[in-house]
Amino acid sequence: MIELLSSSALSTVQDMGRDGYLRFGVGTSGAMDRIALAVGNILLGNDENAAGIEIPILPFKVRFLEDIAFALTGADCSAQLDDMPIPPWWAMQARKRQVLSLRVPASGARAYLTLTGGVDVPVVLGSRSTQLRGQFGGFQGRPLEKGDVIRAIGAAASDAAATAIPPCGFGAEPPDFALPLTDHALEEKVIAVRVLPAGEYDRYTDDSVRAFWSADWKITPQSNRYGYRLEGPTISPTGAIEKRSHGIVPGVIQVPHSGQPIIQLRDAQPSGGYPKIGTVIEADLWRLGQARIGEKLRFVKTTYEDAVAALGSIDHYLGRVRNLAGLYRNLSR
């Protein structure tokens, strides 16, 4: 168990999401950075879909109420266990009464805290993820608050040998290094994400299409888990586009009447009527999950074949992490 010692605005319990319910009007929810959650669970020997705590606003502080292993992934938050610094993307043992502190991140936007066996909250519609709009799932359907006590499923749900952690802990290579995008945008401190043209792509002016691919798009303060509202050149259609409400998924880039794009994210509603100019590929959604308010994005045009190959690269990376974690646990026995 852990007790929250700080006000943790918008920190929520999330797993990989609530799939299969879009047709009933229920969004996916789930971790904004699925890779970070998966790696945290792999380091602990958990099921990769086990629920963890997504922490988007820092600083953040918790007290351990029992001996338990934990992992920190995602944003680099200069974490400390009592007075001991903890490297990013790291797993180790905590002792009863120790305090874990996370500071404002040096890089990234969201940290993930995973616990042995996963966070123990009820499964609702096949997932432990928090659905903020519907106020269900997760911890009482709401963000975590100071004083909340969070239980872990614990070693009973995991192989005790698999959850063994070396005395000094161990970690994984962050995906920023393992899965770089070789695009010049990265050299300019702009976050690049690969995008496929979507349904109404051909309904925009040539100048707008050129601007869509070449501009740096600023993430505005009106952004959250529902979607990122962007600021940049005005995207104009060749004529009026009238559409009925239709299905959308995380990653879809819609263009409202203002001409300023909106990227739909994990808490997005399952339908909408704005025209779609592009879709961020599934393999790059984690990059959006670690993008901060005020940072800039650039869209890199890609193909369906490359989008599928990118998912293969993530699978290969996670496979290496699994092998490394297994090696460390074997050595610690």
Secondary structure in CASP SS format (residue, H / E / C, confidence):
PFRMAT SS
TARGET T0000
AUTHOR 0000-0000-0000
METHOD secondary structure of the structure
MODEL  1
M C 1.00
I E 1.00
E E 1.00
L E 1.00
L C 1.00
S C 1.00
S C 1.00
S C 1.00
A C 1.00
L C 1.00
S C 1.00
T E 1.00
V E 1.00
Q E 1.00
D C 1.00
M C 1.00
G C 1.00
R C 1.00
D C 1.00
G C 1.00
Y C 1.00
L H 1.00
R H 1.00
F H 1.00
G C 1.00
V C 1.00
G C 1.00
T C 1.00
S C 1.00
G C 1.00
A C 1.00
M C 1.00
D C 1.00
R H 1.00
I H 1.00
A H 1.00
L H 1.00
A H 1.00
V H 1.00
G H 1.00
N H 1.00
I H 1.00
L H 1.00
L H 1.00
G C 1.00
N C 1.00
D C 1.00
E C 1.00
N C 1.00
A C 1.00
A C 1.00
G E 1.00
I E 1.00
E E 1.00
I E 1.00
P C 1.00
I C 1.00
L C 1.00
P C 1.00
F E 1.00
K E 1.00
V E 1.00
R E 1.00
F E 1.00
L C 1.00
E C 1.00
D C 1.00
I E 1.00
A E 1.00
F E 1.00
A E 1.00
L E 1.00
T E 1.00
G E 1.00
A E 1.00
D E 1.00
C C 1.00
S C 1.00
A C 1.00
Q E 1.00
L E 1.00
D C 1.00
D C 1.00
M E 1.00
P E 1.00
I C 1.00
P C 1.00
P C 1.00
W C 1.00
W E 1.00
A E 1.00
M E 1.00
Q E 1.00
A E 1.00
R C 1.00
K C 1.00
R C 1.00
Q C 1.00
V E 1.00
L E 1.00
S E 1.00
L E 1.00
R C 1.00
V C 1.00
P C 1.00
A C 1.00
S E 1.00
G E 1.00
A E 1.00
R E 1.00
A E 1.00
Y E 1.00
L E 1.00
T E 1.00
L E 1.00
T C 1.00
G C 1.00
G C 1.00
V E 1.00
D C 1.00
V C 1.00
P C 1.00
V C 1.00
V E 1.00
L C 1.00
G C 1.00
S E 1.00
R C 1.00
S C 1.00
T C 1.00
Q E 1.00
L C 1.00
R C 1.00
G C 1.00
Q C 1.00
F E 1.00
G C 1.00
G C 1.00
F C 1.00
Q C 1.00
G C 1.00
R C 1.00
P C 1.00
L C 1.00
E C 1.00
K C 1.00
G C 1.00
D C 1.00
V E 1.00
I E 1.00
R C 1.00
A E 1.00
I C 1.00
G C 1.00
A H 1.00
A H 1.00
A H 1.00
S C 1.00
D C 1.00
A C 1.00
A C 1.00
A C 1.00
T C 1.00
A C 1.00
I C 1.00
P C 1.00
P C 1.00
C C 1.00
G C 1.00
F E 1.00
G E 1.00
A C 1.00
E C 1.00
P C 1.00
P H 1.00
D H 1.00
F H 1.00
A H 1.00
L C 1.00
P C 1.00
L C 1.00
T C 1.00
D C 1.00
H H 1.00
A H 1.00
L H 1.00
E H 1.00
E C 1.00
K C 1.00
V C 1.00
I E 1.00
A E 1.00
V E 1.00
R E 1.00
V E 1.00
L E 1.00
P E 1.00
A C 1.00
G C 1.00
E C 1.00
Y H 1.00
D H 1.00
R H 1.00
Y E 1.00
T C 1.00
D H 1.00
D H 1.00
S H 1.00
V H 1.00
R H 1.00
A H 1.00
F H 1.00
W H 1.00
S H 1.00
A C 1.00
D C 1.00
W E 1.00
K E 1.00
I E 1.00
T C 1.00
P C 1.00
Q C 1.00
S C 1.00
N C 1.00
R C 1.00
Y C 1.00
G E 1.00
Y E 1.00
R E 1.00
L E 1.00
E E 1.00
G C 1.00
P C 1.00
T C 1.00
I C 1.00
S C 1.00
P E 1.00
T C 1.00
G C 1.00
A C 1.00
I C 1.00
E C 1.00
K C 1.00
R C 1.00
S C 1.00
H E 1.00
G E 1.00
I C 1.00
V C 1.00
P C 1.00
G C 1.00
V E 1.00
I E 1.00
Q E 1.00
V C 1.00
P C 1.00
H C 1.00
S C 1.00
G C 1.00
Q C 1.00
P C 1.00
I E 1.00
I E 1.00
Q E 1.00
L C 1.00
R C 1.00
D C 1.00
A C 1.00
Q C 1.00
P C 1.00
S E 1.00
G E 1.00
G C 1.00
Y C 1.00
P C 1.00
K E 1.00
I E 1.00
G E 1.00
T E 1.00
V E 1.00
I C 1.00
E H 1.00
A H 1.00
D H 1.00
L H 1.00
W H 1.00
R H 1.00
L H 1.00
G H 1.00
Q C 1.00
A C 1.00
R C 1.00
I C 1.00
G C 1.00
E C 1.00
K E 1.00
L E 1.00
R E 1.00
F E 1.00
V E 1.00
K E 1.00
T C 1.00
T C 1.00
Y H 1.00
E H 1.00
D H 1.00
A H 1.00
V H 1.00
A H 1.00
A H 1.00
L H 1.00
G H 1.00
S H 1.00
I H 1.00
D H 1.00
H H 1.00
Y H 1.00
L H 1.00
G H 1.00
R H 1.00
V H 1.00
R H 1.00
N H 1.00
L H 1.00
A H 1.00
G H 1.00
L H 1.00
Y H 1.00
R H 1.00
N H 1.00
L H 1.00
S H 1.00
R C 1.00
END
